[in-house]
Amino acid sequence: MQKIIFMDVDGTLVNDHGVVPDSAKLAVQKARQNGHLVFICTGRSKAELFKDIIDIGFDGIIGAAGGYIEAGEEVLLHERVKVEDVQHLVQFFNKHGIDFYLESNGGLFASKNCKKHIRGIIEQLLIDNPGAREEIEKGLQPFHDCLIEGEDLIRDDINKISFLGSNLAIETINQEFSSKFTVIPSTVPFFGENSGELSVPGIHKATAVEKLIRDLNIKKENTFAYGDGLNDMEMLQYVQYGIAMGNAKETLKAAADDITDTHDEHGIYNSFKKYGLIQD
């Protein structure tokens, strides 16, 4: 019986250094060879899905935390942030000295100091983890390099916004934007305390999963999902088998149907094998 599997990226498919473990790559490829469908289901926008991820091979993409759905070559949904809401957040973040980037399918548009801030984070990671230099540079450098500086930030093609950590409490940011955005803490640990994401309200990964399986005429009983962060909560609760990574947030583990090992402990491969999606 064909199953459909929804795979978060940060902290699930890729590890904390942004690298896909070989075991996860093999698991996805074996599952597809066995006739199952595997979709990326991520907070990232399409411009942030780099070659090393796409080249694994997937049947489609749910991006921008549910705001974008692509099945094969067909775009089924593409929600965008209103221009006046983009203007509001740009003014607010600049006023409070918060570094951020705007995510579109065509690129990631960075605020004035954002790229420098991320460069500093990477350099600190290299100092703290000297033995992981190759992995850190492989996983994080492409993200830094793809950030576009100097462009007009008031745009009509924005899917979602990510902001880096600052001294302004995320609760204050949520209070400012809760009427216009869904505000969640960042799923990327190295972005720092009070970092987070703003996405289109009423849209999340589960709404996208529901639409996709309806369009593909796949029964909910044949759905699996893997995640680690708070933006995976609705998805894991919606599907038949919602599985939290061993490195997942404790609240997500409590809501999941099952918990597998961490990304670097072959959590994806081990779980796929457990549920008969692949065999050795």
NUFI-365789 format. One line per field, with one value per residue: x, y, z of N, C-alpha, C in turn; residue in one letter. Coordinates in nm, 2 decimals. Each point is the difference from the previous one (the first is absolute). Example, Ala and Ser with C-alpha at 12.3 -4.5 7.8 and 13.67 -1.06 7.14 Angstrom:
nX = 1.32; -0.04
nY = -0.57; 0.11
nZ = 0.78; -0.07
caX = -0.09; 0.09
caY = 0.12; 0.11
caZ = 0.00; 0.00
cX = 0.09; -0.08
cY = 0.12; 0.11
cZ = 0.00; 0.08
r = A; S
//
This chain:
nX = 0.08; -0.03; 0.10; -0.04; 0.12; -0.02; 0.10; 0.00; 0.06; -0.01; 0.11; -0.05; -0.02; 0.02; 0.13; 0.05; 0.08; -0.13; 0.05; -0.03; -0.03; 0.10; -0.02; -0.03; 0.10; 0.07; -0.05; 0.02; 0.12; 0.02; -0.05; 0.06; 0.11; -0.05; -0.01; 0.07; -0.09; 0.10; -0.06; 0.08; 0.01; 0.04; 0.06; 0.10; 0.04; -0.05; 0.03; -0.04; -0.06; 0.12; 0.10; 0.07; -0.11; -0.02; 0.14; -0.04; -0.10; -0.09; -0.12; 0.05; -0.06; 0.00; -0.01; 0.08; 0.02; -0.01; 0.07; 0.07; -0.06; 0.09; -0.08; 0.12; -0.06; -0.10; -0.02; -0.03; 0.09; -0.02; 0.01; -0.03; 0.10; -0.10; 0.01; -0.12; -0.01; 0.05; -0.07; -0.11; 0.03; 0.02; -0.09; -0.08; 0.04; -0.01; -0.11; -0.02; 0.07; -0.11; 0.09; -0.03; -0.07; -0.03; -0.08; 0.05; -0.07; 0.02; 0.00; 0.11; -0.08; 0.13; -0.03; 0.03; -0.03; -0.10; 0.05; 0.04; -0.12; -0.05; 0.08; -0.04; -0.12; 0.02; 0.06; -0.11; -0.08; 0.08; 0.00; -0.13; 0.01; 0.13; -0.05; -0.09; 0.12; 0.03; -0.06; 0.05; 0.12; -0.01; -0.04; 0.08; 0.12; -0.06; -0.05; 0.12; 0.05; -0.11; 0.02; -0.10; 0.11; -0.05; -0.09; -0.10; -0.03; -0.06; -0.04; -0.05; 0.12; -0.03; 0.06; 0.12; 0.02; 0.13; 0.01; 0.11; 0.07; -0.07; 0.01; -0.07; -0.07; 0.00; -0.03; 0.10; 0.08; -0.04; 0.01; 0.11; 0.03; -0.05; -0.04; 0.13; 0.07; 0.03; 0.03; 0.11; 0.05; 0.13; 0.00; 0.08; 0.06; 0.09; -0.13; 0.00; 0.01; -0.14; 0.07; -0.04; -0.12; -0.02; -0.12; -0.06; -0.09; -0.04; 0.13; 0.00; 0.09; -0.09; -0.03; 0.13; 0.03; -0.09; 0.04; 0.12; -0.02; -0.08; 0.09; 0.08; -0.12; 0.07; -0.03; -0.06; -0.06; 0.03; -0.02; 0.13; 0.05; 0.11; 0.02; 0.04; -0.06; -0.02; 0.07; 0.04; -0.05; -0.05; 0.12; 0.07; -0.08; 0.02; 0.12; -0.01; 0.13; -0.01; 0.12; 0.04; 0.10; 0.11; 0.04; -0.13; -0.07; 0.01; -0.05; 0.09; 0.10; -0.06; 0.00; 0.12; -0.03; 0.11; 0.11; 0.07; 0.11; 0.11; 0.01; 0.09; -0.11; -0.01; -0.06; 0.03; 0.12; 0.03; -0.06; 0.06; 0.11; -0.02; -0.04; 0.11; 0.04; 0.10; 0.09; 0.08
nY = -0.12; 0.08; 0.05; 0.11; 0.04; 0.08; 0.06; 0.03; 0.12; 0.12; -0.07; -0.03; 0.05; 0.12; -0.01; 0.03; -0.06; -0.04; -0.12; -0.06; -0.07; -0.08; -0.04; 0.13; 0.03; -0.10; 0.04; 0.13; -0.02; -0.07; 0.09; 0.09; -0.07; 0.00; 0.11; 0.04; 0.09; 0.09; 0.08; 0.10; 0.03; 0.12; 0.07; -0.06; 0.10; -0.01; 0.13; -0.05; -0.06; -0.02; 0.00; 0.00; 0.09; 0.08; -0.02; -0.01; 0.08; 0.09; -0.03; 0.09; 0.13; 0.00; 0.13; 0.09; -0.11; -0.05; 0.11; -0.10; -0.04; -0.09; -0.05; -0.07; 0.03; -0.05; 0.13; -0.05; 0.07; 0.13; 0.00; 0.13; 0.06; 0.06; 0.09; 0.04; -0.13; -0.01; 0.11; -0.04; -0.12; 0.05; 0.09; -0.10; -0.09; 0.09; 0.04; -0.13; 0.02; -0.05; -0.09; 0.01; -0.10; 0.05; -0.10; -0.01; -0.05; 0.13; 0.00; 0.01; 0.10; 0.03; 0.03; 0.13; -0.05; -0.06; 0.02; 0.11; 0.01; -0.05; 0.09; 0.09; -0.04; 0.00; 0.12; 0.03; -0.05; 0.06; 0.11; -0.01; -0.02; 0.01; -0.11; 0.09; 0.06; -0.12; -0.06; 0.09; 0.00; -0.14; 0.00; 0.09; -0.02; -0.10; -0.02; 0.02; -0.08; -0.06; 0.05; 0.07; 0.08; 0.11; -0.10; 0.05; 0.02; 0.10; -0.12; -0.05; -0.06; 0.05; -0.11; 0.04; 0.03; 0.00; 0.00; 0.06; -0.07; 0.06; 0.12; 0.01; -0.02; -0.13; 0.01; 0.09; -0.07; -0.10; 0.08; 0.04; -0.13; -0.04; 0.13; 0.00; -0.06; -0.12; 0.02; -0.06; -0.06; 0.04; -0.08; 0.11; -0.09; 0.00; 0.02; -0.07; 0.04; -0.01; -0.10; 0.03; -0.03; 0.07; -0.06; -0.03; 0.07; -0.10; 0.01; -0.13; -0.08; -0.01; 0.13; 0.01; -0.08; 0.06; 0.11; -0.03; -0.06; 0.11; 0.09; -0.07; 0.02; 0.04; -0.11; 0.07; -0.12; 0.06; 0.09; 0.05; 0.04; 0.07; 0.03; 0.12; 0.09; 0.11; 0.04; -0.11; 0.07; 0.09; -0.01; -0.01; 0.09; 0.05; -0.04; -0.12; 0.02; 0.07; 0.01; 0.01; 0.09; -0.07; 0.10; -0.04; 0.11; 0.02; 0.12; -0.01; -0.05; 0.08; 0.07; -0.06; -0.08; 0.05; -0.05; 0.05; -0.04; 0.06; 0.11; 0.03; -0.05; 0.04; 0.11; 0.06; -0.05; 0.01; 0.11; 0.03; -0.05; 0.07; 0.10; -0.07; 0.13; -0.05; -0.07; -0.07
nZ = 0.00; -0.10; 0.06; 0.07; -0.01; 0.11; -0.05; 0.13; -0.01; 0.06; 0.05; -0.12; -0.11; 0.04; 0.03; 0.12; -0.08; -0.02; 0.04; -0.11; 0.11; -0.03; 0.13; 0.02; -0.07; 0.05; 0.11; -0.03; -0.05; 0.10; 0.08; -0.08; 0.01; 0.12; -0.07; 0.11; 0.03; -0.03; 0.08; -0.04; 0.13; -0.04; 0.10; -0.06; -0.07; -0.12; 0.01; 0.11; -0.09; 0.06; -0.09; 0.11; 0.02; -0.10; -0.01; 0.13; -0.05; -0.03; 0.04; 0.08; 0.02; 0.13; -0.04; 0.05; 0.07; -0.12; -0.03; -0.03; -0.10; -0.02; -0.10; -0.01; -0.12; 0.07; 0.00; 0.12; 0.06; 0.01; 0.13; -0.01; 0.06; 0.06; -0.10; 0.05; 0.01; -0.12; -0.04; 0.07; -0.04; -0.12; 0.01; 0.04; -0.08; -0.09; 0.05; 0.01; -0.12; -0.05; -0.02; -0.13; -0.06; -0.12; 0.01; -0.12; -0.10; -0.02; 0.14; 0.08; 0.03; 0.02; 0.13; 0.03; 0.12; -0.07; -0.12; 0.05; 0.05; -0.11; -0.07; 0.09; -0.03; -0.13; 0.01; 0.08; -0.09; -0.09; 0.08; 0.02; -0.13; 0.04; 0.06; 0.00; -0.02; -0.05; 0.10; 0.08; -0.06; -0.01; 0.13; 0.06; -0.06; -0.06; 0.12; 0.06; -0.09; 0.03; 0.11; -0.04; 0.00; 0.05; 0.01; -0.07; 0.13; -0.06; 0.01; -0.12; 0.01; 0.12; 0.03; 0.05; 0.13; 0.00; 0.13; 0.02; 0.09; 0.10; 0.05; -0.12; 0.11; -0.03; 0.13; 0.00; -0.08; 0.08; 0.10; -0.06; -0.03; 0.12; -0.03; -0.04; 0.09; -0.04; 0.12; -0.04; 0.11; -0.02; -0.12; -0.02; 0.08; -0.10; -0.04; 0.11; 0.13; 0.00; -0.07; -0.12; -0.03; -0.10; 0.01; -0.11; 0.07; 0.07; -0.02; 0.00; 0.05; 0.10; -0.01; -0.01; 0.11; 0.07; -0.05; 0.03; 0.12; 0.02; -0.04; 0.08; 0.07; 0.10; 0.06; 0.10; -0.01; -0.12; 0.10; -0.02; 0.11; -0.03; 0.12; 0.03; -0.08; 0.06; -0.11; 0.07; 0.10; -0.07; -0.07; 0.11; 0.04; -0.12; -0.03; -0.07; -0.05; 0.11; -0.06; 0.12; -0.04; 0.02; -0.09; 0.00; -0.01; 0.13; -0.03; -0.10; 0.07; 0.09; -0.11; -0.02; -0.11; -0.04; 0.06; -0.10; -0.05; 0.03; -0.06; 0.09; 0.07; -0.12; 0.06; -0.12; -0.03; 0.13; -0.01; -0.12; 0.05; 0.11; -0.09; -0.04; 0.01; 0.07; -0.07; 0.08
caX = -0.08; 0.08; -0.01; 0.06; 0.08; 0.03; 0.13; 0.05; 0.14; 0.10; -0.01; -0.06; 0.08; 0.14; 0.04; 0.02; 0.10; -0.06; 0.04; -0.08; 0.08; -0.01; -0.11; -0.12; 0.00; -0.03; -0.14; -0.10; 0.01; -0.05; -0.15; -0.06; 0.02; -0.10; -0.13; -0.07; 0.02; 0.07; -0.01; 0.05; -0.11; 0.09; -0.02; 0.08; -0.06; 0.07; 0.13; 0.09; 0.02; 0.12; 0.02; 0.02; -0.13; -0.08; 0.06; -0.04; -0.11; -0.13; -0.12; -0.05; 0.05; -0.08; 0.10; -0.05; -0.08; -0.13; -0.05; 0.04; -0.01; 0.05; 0.00; 0.06; 0.03; -0.12; -0.02; -0.14; -0.03; 0.11; -0.05; 0.10; -0.03; -0.04; 0.11; -0.01; 0.05; 0.15; 0.05; -0.01; 0.11; 0.13; 0.01; 0.01; 0.13; 0.11; -0.01; 0.05; 0.13; -0.01; 0.04; -0.10; 0.00; -0.13; 0.01; -0.08; 0.05; 0.11; 0.12; -0.01; 0.03; 0.05; 0.01; 0.13; 0.11; -0.04; 0.11; 0.11; -0.04; 0.01; 0.14; 0.05; -0.05; 0.08; 0.14; 0.00; -0.02; 0.12; 0.09; -0.05; 0.00; 0.11; 0.00; -0.12; 0.01; -0.04; -0.15; -0.06; 0.01; -0.08; -0.15; -0.05; 0.05; -0.09; -0.10; 0.06; 0.04; -0.11; -0.07; 0.01; 0.00; -0.01; -0.12; -0.12; -0.06; -0.15; -0.02; -0.13; 0.02; 0.05; -0.07; 0.02; 0.11; 0.07; 0.07; 0.11; -0.01; 0.04; -0.04; -0.15; -0.07; -0.09; -0.14; -0.03; -0.01; -0.12; -0.10; 0.00; -0.04; -0.09; -0.12; 0.03; 0.08; 0.03; 0.13; 0.06; 0.14; 0.07; 0.03; 0.14; 0.05; 0.11; -0.05; 0.01; -0.12; -0.09; -0.02; -0.13; -0.06; -0.14; -0.06; -0.14; -0.09; -0.09; 0.07; 0.11; 0.03; -0.11; -0.10; 0.06; 0.00; -0.14; -0.03; 0.08; -0.05; -0.13; 0.02; 0.06; -0.09; 0.07; -0.07; 0.08; 0.06; 0.13; 0.09; 0.10; 0.07; 0.11; 0.04; 0.07; -0.03; -0.14; -0.08; -0.03; -0.10; -0.13; 0.02; 0.01; -0.13; -0.10; 0.02; -0.02; 0.11; 0.08; 0.12; 0.09; 0.14; 0.06; 0.04; -0.11; -0.05; -0.07; -0.15; -0.03; 0.01; -0.12; -0.12; 0.03; -0.03; 0.12; 0.13; 0.12; 0.13; 0.04; 0.04; 0.14; 0.00; -0.07; -0.14; -0.09; 0.01; -0.05; -0.15; -0.05; 0.01; -0.10; -0.13; -0.01; 0.01; 0.13; 0.06; 0.15
caY = 0.12; 0.13; 0.10; 0.13; 0.04; 0.14; 0.01; 0.13; 0.01; 0.04; -0.08; -0.13; -0.05; 0.05; 0.01; 0.13; 0.07; 0.01; -0.10; -0.12; -0.12; -0.10; -0.10; 0.06; 0.00; -0.14; -0.04; 0.06; -0.06; -0.14; 0.01; 0.03; -0.12; -0.10; 0.05; 0.10; 0.14; 0.07; 0.15; 0.10; 0.08; 0.09; 0.14; 0.06; 0.03; -0.08; 0.05; -0.05; -0.15; 0.00; -0.11; -0.12; -0.06; -0.03; -0.11; -0.13; -0.04; 0.00; 0.00; 0.13; 0.09; 0.09; 0.09; 0.12; -0.04; -0.04; 0.10; -0.04; -0.15; -0.04; -0.15; -0.01; 0.13; 0.08; 0.08; -0.01; 0.11; 0.09; 0.12; 0.10; 0.10; 0.13; 0.10; 0.09; -0.07; 0.00; 0.13; 0.01; -0.07; 0.06; 0.12; -0.04; -0.06; 0.10; 0.09; -0.07; -0.05; -0.14; -0.05; -0.09; -0.02; -0.03; -0.12; -0.02; -0.12; 0.05; 0.04; 0.04; 0.14; 0.02; 0.13; 0.06; -0.06; -0.14; -0.09; 0.02; -0.07; -0.14; -0.04; -0.01; -0.12; -0.12; 0.01; -0.05; -0.15; -0.06; 0.01; -0.09; -0.14; 0.00; -0.13; -0.01; 0.11; -0.03; -0.02; 0.13; 0.08; -0.06; 0.01; 0.13; 0.10; 0.03; 0.09; 0.13; 0.05; 0.02; 0.12; 0.11; 0.13; 0.13; 0.01; 0.06; -0.10; 0.01; -0.09; -0.06; -0.14; -0.06; -0.11; -0.02; 0.08; -0.05; 0.11; -0.05; 0.04; 0.13; 0.03; 0.02; -0.13; -0.05; 0.03; 0.14; -0.01; -0.07; 0.10; 0.10; -0.05; -0.11; 0.02; 0.00; -0.11; -0.11; 0.02; -0.12; 0.00; -0.06; -0.14; -0.01; 0.03; 0.10; 0.14; 0.07; 0.03; 0.09; -0.01; -0.07; 0.01; 0.06; -0.06; 0.04; -0.05; -0.10; -0.09; -0.07; -0.12; -0.09; 0.04; -0.04; -0.14; -0.03; 0.04; -0.08; -0.14; 0.01; 0.01; -0.13; -0.11; -0.09; -0.01; 0.04; -0.11; -0.04; 0.12; 0.00; 0.13; 0.00; 0.14; 0.02; 0.14; 0.04; 0.01; -0.13; -0.05; -0.03; -0.10; -0.13; -0.03; -0.02; -0.12; -0.12; -0.03; 0.12; -0.05; 0.11; -0.04; -0.01; 0.13; 0.09; 0.07; -0.10; 0.01; -0.07; -0.14; -0.04; 0.00; -0.09; -0.14; -0.08; 0.08; -0.07; 0.05; 0.13; 0.00; -0.05; -0.14; -0.07; -0.01; -0.01; -0.13; -0.10; 0.01; -0.05; -0.15; -0.04; 0.00; -0.08; 0.08; -0.05; -0.12; 0.00
caZ = 0.00; -0.01; 0.11; -0.03; 0.11; 0.00; 0.06; 0.03; -0.04; 0.10; 0.12; -0.03; -0.12; 0.02; 0.14; 0.05; -0.08; -0.13; -0.09; 0.00; 0.02; -0.11; 0.03; -0.03; -0.15; -0.05; 0.04; -0.09; -0.13; 0.01; 0.01; -0.13; -0.08; 0.05; -0.05; 0.09; -0.03; 0.11; -0.02; 0.09; 0.07; 0.07; 0.01; -0.10; -0.13; -0.10; -0.02; 0.11; -0.02; -0.08; -0.09; 0.08; 0.05; -0.12; -0.07; 0.06; -0.07; 0.07; -0.08; 0.00; 0.10; 0.07; 0.05; 0.07; 0.12; -0.05; -0.09; -0.14; -0.03; -0.14; -0.02; -0.13; -0.06; 0.02; 0.12; 0.05; 0.09; 0.02; 0.08; 0.02; 0.10; -0.05; -0.01; 0.11; 0.11; -0.02; 0.03; 0.14; 0.07; -0.03; 0.09; 0.14; 0.02; -0.01; 0.11; 0.12; -0.02; -0.02; -0.13; -0.06; -0.14; -0.06; -0.08; -0.12; -0.08; -0.09; 0.07; 0.14; 0.00; 0.13; 0.06; -0.01; 0.08; 0.02; -0.05; 0.09; 0.12; -0.02; -0.01; 0.14; 0.06; -0.06; 0.05; 0.14; -0.01; -0.04; 0.12; 0.11; -0.05; -0.10; -0.08; -0.09; -0.10; -0.13; 0.00; 0.03; -0.13; -0.10; 0.02; 0.03; -0.09; -0.11; 0.05; 0.02; -0.14; -0.09; 0.05; -0.09; 0.07; -0.07; -0.08; 0.06; 0.08; -0.01; -0.12; -0.01; -0.03; 0.12; 0.05; 0.15; 0.05; 0.12; 0.07; 0.09; 0.14; 0.04; 0.14; 0.01; 0.03; -0.11; 0.04; -0.04; -0.14; -0.03; 0.04; -0.10; -0.13; 0.01; -0.08; -0.14; -0.03; 0.10; 0.06; 0.08; 0.02; -0.12; 0.01; -0.02; 0.13; 0.00; -0.02; 0.13; 0.08; -0.05; -0.14; -0.04; -0.14; -0.03; -0.12; -0.04; 0.10; -0.04; -0.09; 0.06; -0.08; -0.01; -0.11; -0.13; -0.02; -0.03; -0.14; -0.10; -0.01; -0.07; -0.15; -0.05; 0.03; 0.09; 0.12; 0.11; 0.07; -0.06; 0.01; 0.10; 0.01; 0.09; 0.04; 0.13; 0.05; 0.03; -0.12; -0.05; 0.10; -0.07; -0.09; 0.07; 0.06; -0.10; -0.07; 0.07; 0.08; 0.02; 0.07; 0.05; 0.00; 0.14; 0.04; -0.01; 0.12; 0.09; -0.02; -0.12; 0.04; 0.08; -0.09; -0.11; 0.02; 0.02; 0.00; -0.05; 0.04; -0.05; -0.14; -0.02; 0.04; -0.11; 0.04; -0.11; -0.05; 0.09; 0.01; -0.12; 0.01; 0.10; -0.05; -0.12; -0.12; -0.07; 0.06; -0.02
cX = 0.09; -0.02; 0.06; 0.06; 0.04; 0.12; 0.04; 0.15; 0.09; -0.03; -0.06; 0.08; 0.15; 0.03; 0.02; 0.10; -0.05; 0.04; -0.10; 0.08; -0.02; -0.12; -0.13; -0.02; -0.04; -0.14; -0.10; 0.01; -0.05; -0.16; -0.06; 0.02; -0.11; -0.14; -0.07; 0.04; 0.07; 0.00; 0.08; -0.12; 0.07; -0.05; 0.08; -0.08; 0.09; 0.14; 0.10; 0.01; 0.11; 0.02; 0.02; -0.12; -0.08; 0.05; -0.03; -0.11; -0.13; -0.11; -0.07; 0.04; -0.13; 0.10; -0.07; -0.10; -0.15; -0.06; 0.03; -0.01; 0.03; 0.00; 0.05; 0.04; -0.12; -0.01; -0.15; -0.04; 0.12; -0.06; 0.11; -0.04; -0.04; 0.11; -0.01; 0.05; 0.15; 0.06; 0.00; 0.11; 0.14; 0.02; 0.02; 0.14; 0.12; 0.00; 0.06; 0.13; 0.00; 0.04; -0.09; 0.02; -0.14; 0.01; -0.10; 0.05; 0.11; 0.12; -0.04; 0.06; 0.03; -0.01; 0.15; 0.11; -0.01; 0.12; 0.12; -0.03; 0.02; 0.14; 0.07; -0.04; 0.08; 0.14; 0.01; -0.02; 0.13; 0.10; -0.04; 0.00; 0.10; 0.01; -0.11; 0.01; -0.05; -0.15; -0.07; 0.00; -0.08; -0.15; -0.04; 0.05; -0.09; -0.12; 0.04; 0.02; -0.13; -0.08; 0.03; -0.01; -0.03; -0.12; -0.11; -0.07; -0.15; -0.04; -0.13; 0.02; 0.05; -0.09; -0.01; 0.11; 0.07; 0.08; 0.10; -0.02; 0.04; -0.04; -0.15; -0.07; -0.09; -0.14; -0.05; -0.02; -0.14; -0.12; -0.02; -0.07; -0.11; -0.13; 0.02; 0.08; -0.01; 0.15; 0.04; 0.15; 0.07; 0.03; 0.15; 0.07; 0.11; -0.05; -0.01; -0.13; -0.08; -0.01; -0.13; -0.04; -0.14; -0.05; -0.14; -0.09; -0.10; 0.06; 0.11; 0.03; -0.11; -0.10; 0.06; -0.01; -0.15; -0.04; 0.07; -0.06; -0.14; 0.02; 0.06; -0.08; 0.07; -0.07; 0.09; 0.06; 0.14; 0.11; 0.09; 0.06; 0.11; 0.04; 0.07; -0.04; -0.15; -0.09; -0.04; -0.12; -0.13; 0.01; 0.01; -0.13; -0.10; 0.02; -0.02; 0.11; 0.09; 0.12; 0.10; 0.14; 0.04; 0.04; -0.11; -0.03; -0.09; -0.15; -0.04; 0.00; -0.12; -0.12; 0.01; -0.05; 0.12; 0.12; 0.11; 0.13; 0.02; 0.04; 0.14; 0.01; -0.09; -0.15; -0.10; 0.01; -0.06; -0.15; -0.06; 0.00; -0.10; -0.14; -0.01; 0.00; 0.12; 0.04; 0.15; 0.03
cY = 0.13; 0.09; 0.13; 0.06; 0.15; 0.03; 0.15; 0.01; 0.03; -0.08; -0.14; -0.06; 0.04; 0.02; 0.14; 0.08; 0.02; -0.10; -0.12; -0.13; -0.10; -0.09; 0.06; 0.01; -0.14; -0.04; 0.06; -0.07; -0.15; 0.00; 0.03; -0.12; -0.10; 0.05; 0.10; 0.14; 0.07; 0.15; 0.07; 0.07; 0.09; 0.14; 0.08; 0.04; -0.07; 0.05; -0.05; -0.15; -0.02; -0.14; -0.13; -0.07; -0.04; -0.12; -0.13; -0.06; -0.01; 0.01; 0.14; 0.07; 0.06; 0.10; 0.12; -0.03; -0.03; 0.10; -0.03; -0.15; -0.02; -0.16; -0.02; 0.14; 0.10; 0.07; 0.00; 0.11; 0.09; 0.13; 0.10; 0.10; 0.14; 0.10; 0.09; -0.07; -0.02; 0.13; 0.02; -0.08; 0.05; 0.12; -0.04; -0.07; 0.09; 0.09; -0.07; -0.07; -0.16; -0.04; -0.10; -0.02; -0.04; -0.11; 0.00; -0.12; 0.04; 0.05; 0.04; 0.14; 0.05; 0.15; 0.04; -0.08; -0.15; -0.09; 0.01; -0.08; -0.15; -0.05; -0.01; -0.13; -0.12; 0.00; -0.05; -0.15; -0.07; 0.00; -0.11; -0.15; -0.02; -0.13; -0.01; 0.11; -0.04; -0.01; 0.13; 0.08; -0.05; 0.03; 0.15; 0.11; 0.03; 0.09; 0.14; 0.07; 0.04; 0.12; 0.12; 0.14; 0.11; 0.01; 0.07; -0.11; 0.01; -0.07; -0.07; -0.15; -0.08; -0.11; 0.00; 0.09; -0.08; 0.11; -0.07; 0.05; 0.14; 0.01; 0.02; -0.13; -0.04; 0.02; 0.14; 0.00; -0.07; 0.10; 0.10; -0.06; -0.11; 0.01; -0.02; -0.13; -0.11; 0.02; -0.12; 0.02; -0.07; -0.14; -0.02; 0.05; 0.11; 0.14; 0.07; 0.02; 0.11; 0.01; -0.07; 0.02; 0.06; -0.06; 0.04; -0.07; -0.10; -0.11; -0.07; -0.13; -0.10; 0.04; -0.03; -0.15; -0.05; 0.03; -0.10; -0.14; -0.01; 0.00; -0.12; -0.12; -0.11; 0.00; 0.04; -0.11; -0.05; 0.11; -0.02; 0.15; 0.00; 0.15; 0.01; 0.13; 0.03; 0.02; -0.13; -0.06; -0.04; -0.11; -0.14; -0.04; -0.04; -0.14; -0.12; -0.04; 0.12; -0.03; 0.12; -0.06; -0.01; 0.13; 0.10; 0.07; -0.10; 0.01; -0.07; -0.15; -0.04; -0.01; -0.10; -0.14; -0.09; 0.10; -0.09; 0.05; 0.14; -0.01; -0.07; -0.15; -0.08; -0.01; -0.02; -0.15; -0.10; 0.00; -0.05; -0.16; -0.06; -0.02; -0.07; 0.08; -0.03; -0.13; 0.01; -0.08
cZ = 0.00; 0.12; -0.05; 0.12; -0.01; 0.09; 0.03; -0.04; 0.12; 0.13; -0.03; -0.12; 0.01; 0.15; 0.04; -0.08; -0.15; -0.10; 0.01; 0.03; -0.11; 0.02; -0.04; -0.15; -0.05; 0.04; -0.10; -0.14; 0.00; 0.01; -0.13; -0.10; 0.03; -0.04; 0.09; -0.05; 0.12; -0.04; 0.11; 0.06; 0.10; 0.01; -0.10; -0.12; -0.11; -0.03; 0.10; -0.01; -0.10; -0.07; 0.07; 0.05; -0.12; -0.07; 0.06; -0.08; 0.08; -0.10; 0.00; 0.13; 0.07; 0.07; 0.07; 0.11; -0.05; -0.10; -0.14; -0.02; -0.14; 0.00; -0.14; -0.05; 0.02; 0.13; 0.03; 0.09; 0.01; 0.07; 0.02; 0.11; -0.07; 0.01; 0.12; 0.13; 0.00; 0.05; 0.15; 0.07; -0.03; 0.09; 0.15; 0.03; -0.01; 0.12; 0.13; -0.02; -0.02; -0.14; -0.05; -0.15; -0.05; -0.09; -0.12; -0.07; -0.09; 0.07; 0.14; 0.02; 0.15; 0.04; 0.00; 0.07; 0.01; -0.04; 0.09; 0.13; -0.02; -0.02; 0.14; 0.07; -0.05; 0.06; 0.14; 0.01; -0.03; 0.11; 0.10; -0.05; -0.10; -0.08; -0.10; -0.11; -0.14; -0.01; 0.02; -0.13; -0.11; 0.02; 0.01; -0.10; -0.12; 0.04; 0.01; -0.14; -0.08; 0.05; -0.09; 0.07; -0.10; -0.09; 0.07; 0.08; 0.00; -0.12; 0.01; -0.02; 0.12; 0.06; 0.16; 0.04; 0.11; 0.06; 0.10; 0.14; 0.04; 0.15; 0.02; 0.01; -0.12; 0.04; -0.04; -0.15; -0.04; 0.03; -0.12; -0.13; 0.00; -0.08; -0.15; -0.04; 0.11; 0.04; 0.08; 0.02; -0.12; 0.03; -0.02; 0.13; 0.00; -0.03; 0.13; 0.07; -0.06; -0.15; -0.04; -0.14; 0.00; -0.12; -0.02; 0.10; -0.06; -0.09; 0.09; -0.07; -0.01; -0.10; -0.14; -0.03; -0.03; -0.14; -0.10; -0.01; -0.06; -0.15; -0.06; 0.02; 0.08; 0.14; 0.12; 0.08; -0.05; 0.01; 0.12; 0.00; 0.10; 0.03; 0.13; 0.07; 0.03; -0.13; -0.07; 0.08; -0.08; -0.10; 0.06; 0.06; -0.11; -0.07; 0.08; 0.10; 0.01; 0.09; 0.03; 0.00; 0.15; 0.05; -0.01; 0.13; 0.08; -0.02; -0.13; 0.03; 0.07; -0.09; -0.11; 0.03; 0.03; 0.00; -0.05; 0.05; -0.05; -0.15; -0.02; 0.05; -0.09; 0.03; -0.11; -0.05; 0.10; 0.01; -0.13; 0.00; 0.10; -0.05; -0.14; -0.13; -0.08; 0.07; -0.02; -0.12
r = M; Q; K; I; I; F; M; D; V; D; G; T; L; V; N; D; H; G; V; V; P; D; S; A; K; L; A; V; Q; K; A; R; Q; N; G; H; L; V; F; I; C; T; G; R; S; K; A; E; L; F; K; D; I; I; D; I; G; F; D; G; I; I; G; A; A; G; G; Y; I; E; A; G; E; E; V; L; L; H; E; R; V; K; V; E; D; V; Q; H; L; V; Q; F; F; N; K; H; G; I; D; F; Y; L; E; S; N; G; G; L; F; A; S; K; N; C; K; K; H; I; R; G; I; I; E; Q; L; L; I; D; N; P; G; A; R; E; E; I; E; K; G; L; Q; P; F; H; D; C; L; I; E; G; E; D; L; I; R; D; D; I; N; K; I; S; F; L; G; S; N; L; A; I; E; T; I; N; Q; E; F; S; S; K; F; T; V; I; P; S; T; V; P; F; F; G; E; N; S; G; E; L; S; V; P; G; I; H; K; A; T; A; V; E; K; L; I; R; D; L; N; I; K; K; E; N; T; F; A; Y; G; D; G; L; N; D; M; E; M; L; Q; Y; V; Q; Y; G; I; A; M; G; N; A; K; E; T; L; K; A; A; A; D; D; I; T; D; T; H; D; E; H; G; I; Y; N; S; F; K; K; Y; G; L; I; Q; D
//
